[in-house]
């Protein structure tokens, strides 16, 4: 009887050991799978075509953050049609620039000269992503957006305002530059009395 008891205990012990090994192997396998499927906590990289922090589409990467910004993002839809200048400022000459990175300064210059500009006010009052630093793009910034028109399909067929005043020889004293979002789209001068689409943009860097 004593020998039988010893055998029974031995079988029980072997069973416990076997179960323990299985548990250890199972936990090890789970740990391995867990490592394979660990979710990254890193934010998605910012690149052209991605969503910006303001909810727009990133359309330009300067390559550095000199001047406090590296990327430009544009709202995904236009904000309706508006006049570039208010009634008393159709013929006012406002010095502006055309290059990429000049839209913000252009917008400030227009507001300083014509605070009631409908188009400019619509752009700067946009609050995409909760940000209050939106502005109207320069003509070269609009041309850059056009390169990625696939992301801005809602603009198809629209003529969009820029914050760049047209040279006097193009549309007289009251002209401003706009861009046609259509096949073979191109910039052209439009009367400031025209009601065209407004598309706000903003500049930012990675930590903004």
Beta strands, then each sheet from edge to edge (+ up, - down):
strand 1: 57-61
strand 2: 71-74
strand 3: 81-83
strand 4: 135-136
strand 5: 158-165
strand 6: 175-181
strand 7: 187-191
strand 8: 195-197
strand 9: 200-204
sheet 1: 1+ 2- 9+ 4-
sheet 2: 3+ 8-
sheet 3: 5+ 6- 7+
end
